[in-house]
Amino acid sequence: MAATKGEAPYFAVFEGDFADAAAMAAARASPQGQRVAADVANYATGGAVIIHYPVQDGTG
């Protein structure tokens, strides 16, 4: 991450796209999603921020 002024607020960013909220919930509830969630504390020692937002398709 690069900041225009000062330090960047985030060290790293992961962005995942899902078909809908139900697909995201299913992925997070899966065994793999649970392992990822359990591992966050091992690399995000300063904490983690999760932001959910709808993706606009650009046709509106």
C-alpha distance matrix in Angstrom:
0.0 3.8 6.7 10.0 12.0 11.8 9.3 6.2 8.2 6.6 6.2 6.4 7.7 11.2 13.1 16.9 19.6 23.1 26.4 26.9 26.6 29.4 27.7 24.5 26.9 28.9 25.9 24.8 28.5 29.0 29.5 26.2 24.4 26.1 25.2 21.5 21.9 23.9 21.4 18.4 19.9 19.8 16.1 14.8 17.0 15.5 16.2 14.7 14.5 16.0 16.2 19.0 19.7 22.1 21.1 23.2 25.0 25.3 29.1 29.9
3.8 0.0 3.8 6.7 8.9 9.3 7.8 5.7 9.0 8.8 9.0 10.1 11.3 14.8 16.3 20.1 22.5 26.1 29.2 29.7 29.4 32.4 30.9 27.8 30.2 32.3 29.4 28.3 32.0 32.7 33.2 30.0 28.1 29.8 28.9 25.2 25.5 27.5 24.9 21.9 23.1 23.1 19.3 17.9 19.7 17.8 18.8 17.7 17.2 18.9 18.8 21.6 21.8 24.1 23.0 24.6 26.4 26.2 30.0 30.6
6.7 3.8 0.0 3.8 5.4 6.3 5.9 4.6 7.8 9.3 10.6 12.3 13.4 17.0 18.3 22.0 24.3 27.7 30.6 30.7 30.3 33.5 32.3 29.1 31.3 33.7 31.1 29.8 33.5 34.5 35.2 32.2 29.9 31.5 30.9 27.2 27.0 29.0 26.7 23.4 24.3 24.7 21.1 19.1 20.5 18.0 19.0 18.1 17.3 19.3 18.8 21.8 21.9 24.4 23.6 25.0 27.2 26.7 30.5 30.7
10.0 6.7 3.8 0.0 3.8 6.8 8.3 8.1 10.9 12.8 14.4 15.9 16.6 20.1 20.9 24.6 26.5 29.9 32.6 32.7 32.4 35.8 34.7 31.7 34.0 36.5 34.0 32.9 36.6 37.7 38.6 35.5 33.2 34.9 34.4 30.7 30.4 32.6 30.4 27.1 27.9 28.5 24.9 22.8 24.1 21.5 22.5 21.5 20.3 22.2 21.2 24.0 23.6 25.8 24.9 25.7 27.8 26.8 30.5 30.5
12.0 8.9 5.4 3.8 0.0 3.8 6.7 8.0 10.5 13.3 15.0 17.3 18.4 22.1 23.3 27.0 29.0 32.3 35.1 34.9 34.3 37.6 36.8 33.6 35.6 38.3 35.9 34.3 37.9 39.2 39.9 37.1 34.6 35.9 35.5 31.8 31.3 33.1 31.0 27.6 27.9 28.6 25.2 22.9 23.6 20.7 22.0 21.7 20.7 23.1 22.4 25.5 25.4 28.0 27.4 28.4 30.8 29.9 33.5 33.3
11.8 9.3 6.3 6.8 3.8 0.0 3.8 6.7 9.1 11.9 13.3 16.2 18.0 21.8 23.5 27.2 29.7 32.9 35.9 35.6 34.7 37.9 37.0 33.6 35.3 38.0 35.5 33.7 37.1 38.4 38.8 36.0 33.7 34.7 34.0 30.5 29.8 31.3 29.1 25.7 25.6 26.2 22.9 20.7 20.9 18.0 19.8 20.0 19.6 22.4 22.4 25.8 26.3 29.1 28.9 30.3 32.8 32.3 35.9 35.8
9.3 7.8 5.9 8.3 6.7 3.8 0.0 3.8 6.3 8.7 9.7 12.9 15.0 18.8 20.9 24.6 27.3 30.5 33.7 33.5 32.4 35.4 34.4 30.9 32.6 35.1 32.5 30.5 33.9 35.1 35.4 32.6 30.3 31.2 30.4 26.9 26.3 27.7 25.4 22.1 22.0 22.5 19.2 17.0 17.3 14.6 16.5 16.8 16.8 19.7 20.2 23.7 24.6 27.6 27.5 29.3 31.8 31.7 35.4 35.4
6.2 5.7 4.6 8.1 8.0 6.7 3.8 0.0 3.8 5.5 7.1 9.7 11.4 15.2 17.1 20.9 23.6 26.7 29.9 29.8 28.8 31.8 30.7 27.3 29.1 31.5 28.9 27.2 30.7 31.8 32.3 29.4 27.1 28.2 27.6 24.0 23.5 25.2 23.0 19.6 20.1 20.7 17.3 15.0 16.0 13.5 14.7 14.2 13.9 16.5 16.8 20.2 21.1 24.1 23.8 25.8 28.3 28.4 32.1 32.2
8.2 9.0 7.8 10.9 10.5 9.1 6.3 3.8 0.0 3.8 7.0 9.4 10.6 14.2 16.1 19.6 22.3 25.1 28.4 27.8 26.5 29.4 28.7 25.1 26.5 29.2 26.9 24.8 28.1 29.6 30.2 27.6 25.0 25.9 25.6 22.1 21.1 22.8 21.1 17.4 17.8 19.0 15.9 13.0 14.0 11.0 11.7 11.2 10.6 13.5 14.0 17.6 18.9 22.2 22.5 24.8 27.5 28.0 31.6 31.4
6.6 8.8 9.3 12.8 13.3 11.9 8.7 5.5 3.8 0.0 3.8 5.7 7.2 10.8 13.2 16.7 19.7 22.6 26.0 25.7 24.5 27.2 26.1 22.5 24.1 26.5 23.8 21.9 25.3 26.5 26.9 24.2 21.8 22.8 22.2 18.7 18.0 19.9 17.9 14.4 15.2 16.1 12.8 10.2 12.0 9.8 10.1 9.0 9.0 11.6 12.7 16.2 17.8 21.0 21.2 23.8 26.3 27.1 30.8 31.0
6.2 9.0 10.6 14.4 15.0 13.3 9.7 7.1 7.0 3.8 0.0 3.8 7.1 10.5 13.6 17.0 20.3 23.3 26.9 27.0 26.0 28.3 26.8 23.3 25.0 26.9 23.9 22.1 25.5 26.2 26.2 23.2 21.3 22.3 21.1 17.6 17.6 19.0 16.4 13.3 14.1 14.2 10.5 8.9 10.8 9.6 10.6 10.0 11.1 13.5 15.1 18.4 20.2 23.2 23.1 25.8 28.0 29.0 32.7 33.2
6.4 10.1 12.3 15.9 17.3 16.2 12.9 9.7 9.4 5.7 3.8 0.0 3.8 6.9 10.1 13.4 16.9 19.9 23.6 23.9 23.2 25.5 23.6 20.3 22.3 23.9 20.8 19.4 22.9 23.4 23.5 20.3 18.5 20.0 18.9 15.2 15.7 17.6 15.0 12.1 13.9 13.9 10.3 9.2 12.2 11.6 11.6 9.9 10.6 12.1 13.5 16.4 18.1 20.8 20.4 23.3 25.2 26.4 30.1 30.9
7.7 11.3 13.4 16.6 18.4 18.0 15.0 11.4 10.6 7.2 7.1 3.8 0.0 3.8 6.5 10.0 13.3 16.4 20.0 20.3 19.7 22.2 20.4 17.1 19.4 21.2 18.2 17.1 20.8 21.4 22.0 18.9 16.8 18.8 18.2 14.4 14.9 17.4 15.4 12.6 15.1 15.6 12.3 11.0 14.4 13.7 12.7 9.9 9.6 9.9 10.7 13.1 14.7 17.1 16.7 19.7 21.6 23.0 26.6 27.4
11.2 14.8 17.0 20.1 22.1 21.8 18.8 15.2 14.2 10.8 10.5 6.9 3.8 0.0 3.8 6.6 10.2 13.1 16.8 17.5 17.1 19.2 17.0 13.9 16.4 17.9 14.7 14.0 17.8 18.0 18.9 15.7 13.7 16.1 15.8 12.0 12.9 15.9 14.1 11.9 15.1 15.6 12.9 12.1 15.8 15.7 14.1 10.9 10.5 9.6 10.5 12.0 13.6 15.7 15.2 18.5 20.1 22.0 25.4 26.5
13.1 16.3 18.3 20.9 23.3 23.5 20.9 17.1 16.1 13.2 13.6 10.1 6.5 3.8 0.0 3.8 6.8 10.1 13.6 14.3 14.4 16.8 14.7 11.9 14.9 16.5 13.7 13.6 17.4 17.9 19.4 16.4 14.2 17.1 17.4 13.8 14.6 18.0 16.8 14.7 18.1 19.0 16.5 15.5 19.2 18.8 16.8 13.2 11.9 9.9 9.6 10.0 10.9 12.4 11.6 14.9 16.4 18.5 21.8 22.9
16.9 20.1 22.0 24.6 27.0 27.2 24.6 20.9 19.6 16.7 17.0 13.4 10.0 6.6 3.8 0.0 3.8 6.6 10.3 11.4 11.8 13.7 11.2 8.8 12.2 13.3 10.5 11.3 14.9 15.1 17.1 14.2 12.2 15.5 16.2 13.1 14.1 17.7 17.0 15.5 19.2 20.1 18.2 17.5 21.2 21.2 18.8 15.2 13.9 11.1 10.8 10.0 10.9 11.6 11.0 14.4 15.5 18.3 21.1 22.4
19.6 22.5 24.3 26.5 29.0 29.7 27.3 23.6 22.3 19.7 20.3 16.9 13.3 10.2 6.8 3.8 0.0 3.8 6.9 8.5 10.0 12.0 9.5 8.2 12.0 12.9 11.0 12.5 15.8 16.0 18.6 16.1 14.2 17.6 18.8 16.1 17.0 20.6 20.4 19.0 22.7 23.7 21.9 21.2 24.8 24.6 22.1 18.4 16.6 13.4 12.2 10.3 10.2 9.6 8.5 11.8 12.4 15.6 18.0 19.5
23.1 26.1 27.7 29.9 32.3 32.9 30.5 26.7 25.1 22.6 23.3 19.9 16.4 13.1 10.1 6.6 3.8 0.0 3.8 5.4 7.2 8.6 6.0 5.7 9.4 10.0 8.9 11.0 13.7 14.1 17.1 15.3 13.4 16.8 18.5 16.4 17.1 20.7 21.1 20.1 23.7 25.0 23.7 23.0 26.6 26.5 23.6 19.9 18.2 14.7 13.6 10.9 11.0 9.9 9.6 12.8 13.2 16.8 18.7 19.9
26.4 29.2 30.6 32.6 35.1 35.9 33.7 29.9 28.4 26.0 26.9 23.6 20.0 16.8 13.6 10.3 6.9 3.8 0.0 3.8 7.2 8.1 6.1 7.7 10.8 11.1 11.0 13.5 15.6 15.9 19.3 18.0 16.2 19.5 21.5 19.7 20.3 23.9 24.5 23.7 27.3 28.7 27.5 26.7 30.2 30.1 27.1 23.4 21.4 17.8 16.3 13.1 12.5 10.3 10.0 12.3 12.2 15.9 17.1 18.3
26.9 29.7 30.7 32.7 34.9 35.6 33.5 29.8 27.8 25.7 27.0 23.9 20.3 17.5 14.3 11.4 8.5 5.4 3.8 0.0 3.8 5.5 5.4 6.5 8.8 10.1 10.9 12.7 14.5 15.7 19.3 18.5 16.1 18.9 21.5 19.8 19.6 23.3 24.4 23.3 26.6 28.5 27.5 26.3 29.6 29.3 26.0 22.4 20.1 16.3 14.7 11.1 10.6 8.7 9.7 12.2 13.1 16.7 17.8 18.3
26.6 29.4 30.3 32.4 34.3 34.7 32.4 28.8 26.5 24.5 26.0 23.2 19.7 17.1 14.4 11.8 10.0 7.2 7.2 3.8 0.0 3.8 5.4 5.1 6.2 8.6 9.9 10.6 12.2 14.3 17.9 17.4 14.5 16.8 19.7 18.2 17.4 21.0 22.4 21.2 24.3 26.6 25.8 24.4 27.5 27.0 23.6 20.1 17.8 14.1 12.7 9.3 9.8 9.0 11.2 14.1 15.7 19.2 20.5 20.4
29.4 32.4 33.5 35.8 37.6 37.9 35.4 31.8 29.4 27.2 28.3 25.5 22.2 19.2 16.8 13.7 12.0 8.6 8.1 5.5 3.8 0.0 3.8 5.4 5.1 6.1 8.6 9.9 10.4 12.2 16.0 16.2 13.8 15.9 19.0 18.1 17.5 20.8 22.6 22.0 25.1 27.2 27.0 25.9 28.9 28.9 25.4 22.1 20.3 16.5 15.9 12.6 13.5 12.7 14.6 17.4 18.5 22.1 23.1 23.3
27.7 30.9 32.3 34.7 36.8 37.0 34.4 30.7 28.7 26.1 26.8 23.6 20.4 17.0 14.7 11.2 9.5 6.0 6.1 5.4 5.4 3.8 0.0 3.8 5.4 5.1 6.2 8.7 9.8 10.5 14.2 13.8 11.8 14.6 17.2 16.2 16.4 19.7 21.0 20.7 24.1 25.7 25.3 24.6 27.9 28.2 24.9 21.5 20.0 16.3 15.9 13.0 13.9 13.1 14.1 17.1 17.8 21.5 22.7 23.5
24.5 27.8 29.1 31.7 33.6 33.6 30.9 27.3 25.1 22.5 23.3 20.3 17.1 13.9 11.9 8.8 8.2 5.7 7.7 6.5 5.1 5.4 3.8 0.0 3.8 5.4 5.1 6.2 8.6 10.0 13.3 12.4 9.7 12.5 15.0 13.5 13.3 16.8 18.1 17.3 20.7 22.5 21.9 21.0 24.3 24.4 21.1 17.7 16.3 12.6 12.5 10.0 11.6 11.7 13.1 16.6 17.9 21.4 23.2 23.7
26.9 30.2 31.3 34.0 35.6 35.3 32.6 29.1 26.5 24.1 25.0 22.3 19.4 16.4 14.9 12.2 12.0 9.4 10.8 8.8 6.2 5.1 5.4 3.8 0.0 3.8 5.4 5.2 6.1 8.6 12.1 12.3 9.3 11.1 14.3 13.5 12.6 15.8 17.8 17.3 20.3 22.4 22.4 21.4 24.4 24.6 21.1 18.0 16.8 13.3 13.7 11.4 13.6 14.1 16.1 19.5 21.0 24.5 26.2 26.4
28.9 32.3 33.7 36.5 38.3 38.0 35.1 31.5 29.2 26.5 26.9 23.9 21.2 17.9 16.5 13.3 12.9 10.0 11.1 10.1 8.6 6.1 5.1 5.4 3.8 0.0 3.8 5.5 5.1 6.1 9.9 10.5 8.6 10.5 13.6 13.5 13.3 16.2 18.1 18.4 21.5 23.2 23.5 23.1 26.0 26.8 23.4 20.4 19.7 16.3 17.0 14.8 16.8 16.8 18.3 21.6 22.6 26.2 27.7 28.3
25.9 29.4 31.1 34.0 35.9 35.5 32.5 28.9 26.9 23.8 23.9 20.8 18.2 14.7 13.7 10.5 11.0 8.9 11.0 10.9 9.9 8.6 6.2 5.1 5.4 3.8 0.0 3.8 5.4 5.2 8.5 7.7 5.7 8.8 11.1 10.4 11.1 14.1 15.4 15.7 19.1 20.4 20.4 20.3 23.5 24.4 21.3 18.3 17.9 14.7 15.7 14.1 16.3 16.7 17.7 21.1 22.1 25.6 27.4 28.4
24.8 28.3 29.8 32.9 34.3 33.7 30.5 27.2 24.8 21.9 22.1 19.4 17.1 14.0 13.6 11.3 12.5 11.0 13.5 12.7 10.6 9.9 8.7 6.2 5.2 5.5 3.8 0.0 3.8 5.6 8.1 7.7 4.3 6.3 9.2 8.5 8.0 11.1 12.9 12.9 16.1 17.8 18.1 17.6 20.6 21.5 18.2 15.4 15.2 12.3 13.9 12.9 15.7 17.0 18.5 22.1 23.6 27.0 29.1 29.6
28.5 32.0 33.5 36.6 37.9 37.1 33.9 30.7 28.1 25.3 25.5 22.9 20.8 17.8 17.4 14.9 15.8 13.7 15.6 14.5 12.2 10.4 9.8 8.6 6.1 5.1 5.4 3.8 0.0 3.8 6.6 8.0 5.8 6.1 9.7 10.3 9.6 11.8 14.4 15.0 17.7 19.5 20.4 20.2 22.8 23.9 20.6 18.2 18.2 15.5 17.2 15.9 18.8 19.8 21.5 25.0 26.4 29.9 31.7 32.2
29.0 32.7 34.5 37.7 39.2 38.4 35.1 31.8 29.6 26.5 26.2 23.4 21.4 18.0 17.9 15.1 16.0 14.1 15.9 15.7 14.3 12.2 10.5 10.0 8.6 6.1 5.2 5.6 3.8 0.0 3.8 5.4 5.0 6.1 8.6 9.9 10.5 12.3 14.3 15.7 18.6 19.7 20.6 21.0 23.7 25.3 22.3 19.9 20.3 17.7 19.5 18.3 20.9 21.6 22.8 26.3 27.2 30.8 32.6 33.5
29.5 33.2 35.2 38.6 39.9 38.8 35.4 32.3 30.2 26.9 26.2 23.5 22.0 18.9 19.4 17.1 18.6 17.1 19.3 19.3 17.9 16.0 14.2 13.3 12.1 9.9 8.5 8.1 6.6 3.8 0.0 3.8 5.5 5.1 6.3 8.7 9.9 10.6 12.4 14.7 17.3 17.8 19.2 20.2 22.7 24.8 22.1 20.2 21.3 19.2 21.5 20.9 23.7 24.7 25.8 29.4 30.3 33.8 35.8 36.8
26.2 30.0 32.2 35.5 37.1 36.0 32.6 29.4 27.6 24.2 23.2 20.3 18.9 15.7 16.4 14.2 16.1 15.3 18.0 18.5 17.4 16.2 13.8 12.4 12.3 10.5 7.7 7.7 8.0 5.4 3.8 0.0 3.8 5.4 5.1 6.3 8.7 9.9 10.7 12.7 15.8 16.0 16.8 18.0 20.8 22.9 20.4 18.3 19.5 17.5 19.7 19.4 22.1 23.2 23.9 27.5 28.3 31.7 33.9 35.1
24.4 28.1 29.9 33.2 34.6 33.7 30.3 27.1 25.0 21.8 21.3 18.5 16.8 13.7 14.2 12.2 14.2 13.4 16.2 16.1 14.5 13.8 11.8 9.7 9.3 8.6 5.7 4.3 5.8 5.0 5.5 3.8 0.0 3.8 5.4 5.1 6.2 8.6 9.9 10.9 14.2 15.2 15.7 16.1 19.0 20.6 17.8 15.4 16.2 14.0 16.2 15.9 18.8 20.2 21.2 24.9 26.2 29.5 31.7 32.6
26.1 29.8 31.5 34.9 35.9 34.7 31.2 28.2 25.9 22.8 22.3 20.0 18.8 16.1 17.1 15.5 17.6 16.8 19.5 18.9 16.8 15.9 14.6 12.5 11.1 10.5 8.8 6.3 6.1 6.1 5.1 5.4 3.8 0.0 3.8 5.4 5.1 6.1 8.6 10.2 12.7 14.0 15.4 15.8 18.1 20.0 17.2 15.4 16.7 15.0 17.8 17.8 21.1 22.8 24.2 27.9 29.4 32.7 35.0 35.6
25.2 28.9 30.9 34.4 35.5 34.0 30.4 27.6 25.6 22.2 21.1 18.9 18.2 15.8 17.4 16.2 18.8 18.5 21.5 21.5 19.7 19.0 17.2 15.0 14.3 13.6 11.1 9.2 9.7 8.6 6.3 5.1 5.4 3.8 0.0 3.8 5.4 5.1 6.2 8.9 11.3 11.6 13.2 14.4 16.7 19.1 16.9 15.5 17.5 16.3 19.3 19.9 23.1 24.9 25.9 29.7 31.0 34.1 36.7 37.6
21.5 25.2 27.2 30.7 31.8 30.5 26.9 24.0 22.1 18.7 17.6 15.2 14.4 12.0 13.8 13.1 16.1 16.4 19.7 19.8 18.2 18.1 16.2 13.5 13.5 13.5 10.4 8.5 10.3 9.9 8.7 6.3 5.1 5.4 3.8 0.0 3.8 5.5 5.1 6.5 9.8 10.2 10.8 11.7 14.5 16.6 14.3 12.5 14.3 13.2 16.2 17.0 20.2 22.2 23.0 26.8 28.3 31.2 33.9 34.8
21.9 25.5 27.0 30.4 31.3 29.8 26.3 23.5 21.1 18.0 17.6 15.7 14.9 12.9 14.6 14.1 17.0 17.1 20.3 19.6 17.4 17.5 16.4 13.3 12.6 13.3 11.1 8.0 9.6 10.5 9.9 8.7 6.2 5.1 5.4 3.8 0.0 3.8 5.4 5.5 8.3 10.1 11.0 10.9 13.3 15.0 12.2 10.5 12.3 11.3 14.6 15.6 19.1 21.5 22.9 26.7 28.6 31.5 34.2 34.7
23.9 27.5 29.0 32.6 33.1 31.3 27.7 25.2 22.8 19.9 19.0 17.6 17.4 15.9 18.0 17.7 20.6 20.7 23.9 23.3 21.0 20.8 19.7 16.8 15.8 16.2 14.1 11.1 11.8 12.3 10.6 9.9 8.6 6.1 5.1 5.5 3.8 0.0 3.8 5.7 7.0 8.4 10.6 11.1 12.7 15.1 12.8 12.2 14.7 14.4 18.0 19.2 22.8 25.3 26.7 30.5 32.4 35.2 38.0 38.5
21.4 24.9 26.7 30.4 31.0 29.1 25.4 23.0 21.1 17.9 16.4 15.0 15.4 14.1 16.8 17.0 20.4 21.1 24.5 24.4 22.4 22.6 21.0 18.1 17.8 18.1 15.4 12.9 14.4 14.3 12.4 10.7 9.9 8.6 6.2 5.1 5.4 3.8 0.0 3.8 5.6 5.4 7.3 8.8 10.7 13.5 11.9 11.5 14.4 14.6 18.2 19.8 23.2 25.8 26.7 30.5 32.2 34.9 37.8 38.6
18.4 21.9 23.4 27.1 27.6 25.7 22.1 19.6 17.4 14.4 13.3 12.1 12.6 11.9 14.7 15.5 19.0 20.1 23.7 23.3 21.2 22.0 20.7 17.3 17.3 18.4 15.7 12.9 15.0 15.7 14.7 12.7 10.9 10.2 8.9 6.5 5.5 5.7 3.8 0.0 3.8 5.4 5.7 5.6 8.1 10.3 8.4 7.7 10.7 11.4 15.1 17.2 20.6 23.5 24.5 28.2 30.3 32.7 35.8 36.3
19.9 23.1 24.3 27.9 27.9 25.6 22.0 20.1 17.8 15.2 14.1 13.9 15.1 15.1 18.1 19.2 22.7 23.7 27.3 26.6 24.3 25.1 24.1 20.7 20.3 21.5 19.1 16.1 17.7 18.6 17.3 15.8 14.2 12.7 11.3 9.8 8.3 7.0 5.6 3.8 0.0 3.8 5.6 5.2 5.7 8.5 7.3 8.4 12.0 13.6 17.3 19.8 23.3 26.4 27.7 31.3 33.6 35.9 39.0 39.4
19.8 23.1 24.7 28.5 28.6 26.2 22.5 20.7 19.0 16.1 14.2 13.9 15.6 15.6 19.0 20.1 23.7 25.0 28.7 28.5 26.6 27.2 25.7 22.5 22.4 23.2 20.4 17.8 19.5 19.7 17.8 16.0 15.2 14.0 11.6 10.2 10.1 8.4 5.4 5.4 3.8 0.0 3.8 6.1 6.5 10.1 10.1 11.1 14.8 16.3 19.9 22.3 25.7 28.6 29.4 33.0 35.0 37.3 40.5 41.1
16.1 19.3 21.1 24.9 25.2 22.9 19.2 17.3 15.9 12.8 10.5 10.3 12.3 12.9 16.5 18.2 21.9 23.7 27.5 27.5 25.8 27.0 25.3 21.9 22.4 23.5 20.4 18.1 20.4 20.6 19.2 16.8 15.7 15.4 13.2 10.8 11.0 10.6 7.3 5.7 5.6 3.8 0.0 3.8 5.7 8.6 9.0 9.5 13.0 14.8 18.1 20.8 23.8 26.7 27.3 30.7 32.7 34.7 38.1 38.8
14.8 17.9 19.1 22.8 22.9 20.7 17.0 15.0 13.0 10.2 8.9 9.2 11.0 12.1 15.5 17.5 21.2 23.0 26.7 26.3 24.4 25.9 24.6 21.0 21.4 23.1 20.3 17.6 20.2 21.0 20.2 18.0 16.1 15.8 14.4 11.7 10.9 11.1 8.8 5.6 5.2 6.1 3.8 0.0 3.8 5.4 5.3 6.1 9.7 12.0 15.4 18.4 21.5 24.7 25.5 28.9 31.2 33.1 36.5 36.9
17.0 19.7 20.5 24.1 23.6 20.9 17.3 16.0 14.0 12.0 10.8 12.2 14.4 15.8 19.2 21.2 24.8 26.6 30.2 29.6 27.5 28.9 27.9 24.3 24.4 26.0 23.5 20.6 22.8 23.7 22.7 20.8 19.0 18.1 16.7 14.5 13.3 12.7 10.7 8.1 5.7 6.5 5.7 3.8 0.0 3.8 5.5 8.2 11.9 14.7 18.1 21.3 24.4 27.8 28.8 32.2 34.7 36.4 39.8 40.1
15.5 17.8 18.0 21.5 20.7 18.0 14.6 13.5 11.0 9.8 9.6 11.6 13.7 15.7 18.8 21.2 24.6 26.5 30.1 29.3 27.0 28.9 28.2 24.4 24.6 26.8 24.4 21.5 23.9 25.3 24.8 22.9 20.6 20.0 19.1 16.6 15.0 15.1 13.5 10.3 8.5 10.1 8.6 5.4 3.8 0.0 3.8 7.0 10.0 13.4 16.4 19.9 22.8 26.4 27.6 30.7 33.4 34.9 38.4 38.3
16.2 18.8 19.0 22.5 22.0 19.8 16.5 14.7 11.7 10.1 10.6 11.6 12.7 14.1 16.8 18.8 22.1 23.6 27.1 26.0 23.6 25.4 24.9 21.1 21.1 23.4 21.3 18.2 20.6 22.3 22.1 20.4 17.8 17.2 16.9 14.3 12.2 12.8 11.9 8.4 7.3 10.1 9.0 5.3 5.5 3.8 0.0 3.8 7.0 10.2 13.4 16.7 19.9 23.5 25.0 28.2 31.0 32.8 36.1 35.9
14.7 17.7 18.1 21.5 21.7 20.0 16.8 14.2 11.2 9.0 10.0 9.9 9.9 10.9 13.2 15.2 18.4 19.9 23.4 22.4 20.1 22.1 21.5 17.7 18.0 20.4 18.3 15.4 18.2 19.9 20.2 18.3 15.4 15.4 15.5 12.5 10.5 12.2 11.5 7.7 8.4 11.1 9.5 6.1 8.2 7.0 3.8 0.0 3.8 6.6 9.9 13.2 16.4 19.8 21.3 24.6 27.3 29.2 32.5 32.4
14.5 17.2 17.3 20.3 20.7 19.6 16.8 13.9 10.6 9.0 11.1 10.6 9.6 10.5 11.9 13.9 16.6 18.2 21.4 20.1 17.8 20.3 20.0 16.3 16.8 19.7 17.9 15.2 18.2 20.3 21.3 19.5 16.2 16.7 17.5 14.3 12.3 14.7 14.4 10.7 12.0 14.8 13.0 9.7 11.9 10.0 7.0 3.8 0.0 3.8 6.5 10.0 13.0 16.6 18.2 21.4 24.4 26.1 29.3 29.0
16.0 18.9 19.3 22.2 23.1 22.4 19.7 16.5 13.5 11.6 13.5 12.1 9.9 9.6 9.9 11.1 13.4 14.7 17.8 16.3 14.1 16.5 16.3 12.6 13.3 16.3 14.7 12.3 15.5 17.7 19.2 17.5 14.0 15.0 16.3 13.2 11.3 14.4 14.6 11.4 13.6 16.3 14.8 12.0 14.7 13.4 10.2 6.6 3.8 0.0 3.8 6.6 10.0 13.5 15.3 18.7 21.6 23.7 26.7 26.4
16.2 18.8 18.8 21.2 22.4 22.4 20.2 16.8 14.0 12.7 15.1 13.5 10.7 10.5 9.6 10.8 12.2 13.6 16.3 14.7 12.7 15.9 15.9 12.5 13.7 17.0 15.7 13.9 17.2 19.5 21.5 19.7 16.2 17.8 19.3 16.2 14.6 18.0 18.2 15.1 17.3 19.9 18.1 15.4 18.1 16.4 13.4 9.9 6.5 3.8 0.0 3.8 6.5 10.2 12.1 15.3 18.5 20.3 23.3 22.9
19.0 21.6 21.8 24.0 25.5 25.8 23.7 20.2 17.6 16.2 18.4 16.4 13.1 12.0 10.0 10.0 10.3 10.9 13.1 11.1 9.3 12.6 13.0 10.0 11.4 14.8 14.1 12.9 15.9 18.3 20.9 19.4 15.9 17.8 19.9 17.0 15.6 19.2 19.8 17.2 19.8 22.3 20.8 18.4 21.3 19.9 16.7 13.2 10.0 6.6 3.8 0.0 3.8 7.1 9.6 12.9 16.0 18.3 20.9 20.4
19.7 21.8 21.9 23.6 25.4 26.3 24.6 21.1 18.9 17.8 20.2 18.1 14.7 13.6 10.9 10.9 10.2 11.0 12.5 10.6 9.8 13.5 13.9 11.6 13.6 16.8 16.3 15.7 18.8 20.9 23.7 22.1 18.8 21.1 23.1 20.2 19.1 22.8 23.2 20.6 23.3 25.7 23.8 21.5 24.4 22.8 19.9 16.4 13.0 10.0 6.5 3.8 0.0 3.8 6.5 9.4 12.7 14.7 17.3 16.7
22.1 24.1 24.4 25.8 28.0 29.1 27.6 24.1 22.2 21.0 23.2 20.8 17.1 15.7 12.4 11.6 9.6 9.9 10.3 8.7 9.0 12.7 13.1 11.7 14.1 16.8 16.7 17.0 19.8 21.6 24.7 23.2 20.2 22.8 24.9 22.2 21.5 25.3 25.8 23.5 26.4 28.6 26.7 24.7 27.8 26.4 23.5 19.8 16.6 13.5 10.2 7.1 3.8 0.0 3.8 6.4 9.5 11.9 14.1 13.6
21.1 23.0 23.6 24.9 27.4 28.9 27.5 23.8 22.5 21.2 23.1 20.4 16.7 15.2 11.6 11.0 8.5 9.6 10.0 9.7 11.2 14.6 14.1 13.1 16.1 18.3 17.7 18.5 21.5 22.8 25.8 23.9 21.2 24.2 25.9 23.0 22.9 26.7 26.7 24.5 27.7 29.4 27.3 25.5 28.8 27.6 25.0 21.3 18.2 15.3 12.1 9.6 6.5 3.8 0.0 3.8 6.4 8.9 11.5 11.8
23.2 24.6 25.0 25.7 28.4 30.3 29.3 25.8 24.8 23.8 25.8 23.3 19.7 18.5 14.9 14.4 11.8 12.8 12.3 12.2 14.1 17.4 17.1 16.6 19.5 21.6 21.1 22.1 25.0 26.3 29.4 27.5 24.9 27.9 29.7 26.8 26.7 30.5 30.5 28.2 31.3 33.0 30.7 28.9 32.2 30.7 28.2 24.6 21.4 18.7 15.3 12.9 9.4 6.4 3.8 0.0 3.8 5.6 8.0 8.1
25.0 26.4 27.2 27.8 30.8 32.8 31.8 28.3 27.5 26.3 28.0 25.2 21.6 20.1 16.4 15.5 12.4 13.2 12.2 13.1 15.7 18.5 17.8 17.9 21.0 22.6 22.1 23.6 26.4 27.2 30.3 28.3 26.2 29.4 31.0 28.3 28.6 32.4 32.2 30.3 33.6 35.0 32.7 31.2 34.7 33.4 31.0 27.3 24.4 21.6 18.5 16.0 12.7 9.5 6.4 3.8 0.0 3.8 5.6 7.4
25.3 26.2 26.7 26.8 29.9 32.3 31.7 28.4 28.0 27.1 29.0 26.4 23.0 22.0 18.5 18.3 15.6 16.8 15.9 16.7 19.2 22.1 21.5 21.4 24.5 26.2 25.6 27.0 29.9 30.8 33.8 31.7 29.5 32.7 34.1 31.2 31.5 35.2 34.9 32.7 35.9 37.3 34.7 33.1 36.4 34.9 32.8 29.2 26.1 23.7 20.3 18.3 14.7 11.9 8.9 5.6 3.8 0.0 3.8 5.7
29.1 30.0 30.5 30.5 33.5 35.9 35.4 32.1 31.6 30.8 32.7 30.1 26.6 25.4 21.8 21.1 18.0 18.7 17.1 17.8 20.5 23.1 22.7 23.2 26.2 27.7 27.4 29.1 31.7 32.6 35.8 33.9 31.7 35.0 36.7 33.9 34.2 38.0 37.8 35.8 39.0 40.5 38.1 36.5 39.8 38.4 36.1 32.5 29.3 26.7 23.3 20.9 17.3 14.1 11.5 8.0 5.6 3.8 0.0 3.8
29.9 30.6 30.7 30.5 33.3 35.8 35.4 32.2 31.4 31.0 33.2 30.9 27.4 26.5 22.9 22.4 19.5 19.9 18.3 18.3 20.4 23.3 23.5 23.7 26.4 28.3 28.4 29.6 32.2 33.5 36.8 35.1 32.6 35.6 37.6 34.8 34.7 38.5 38.6 36.3 39.4 41.1 38.8 36.9 40.1 38.3 35.9 32.4 29.0 26.4 22.9 20.4 16.7 13.6 11.8 8.1 7.4 5.7 3.8 0.0
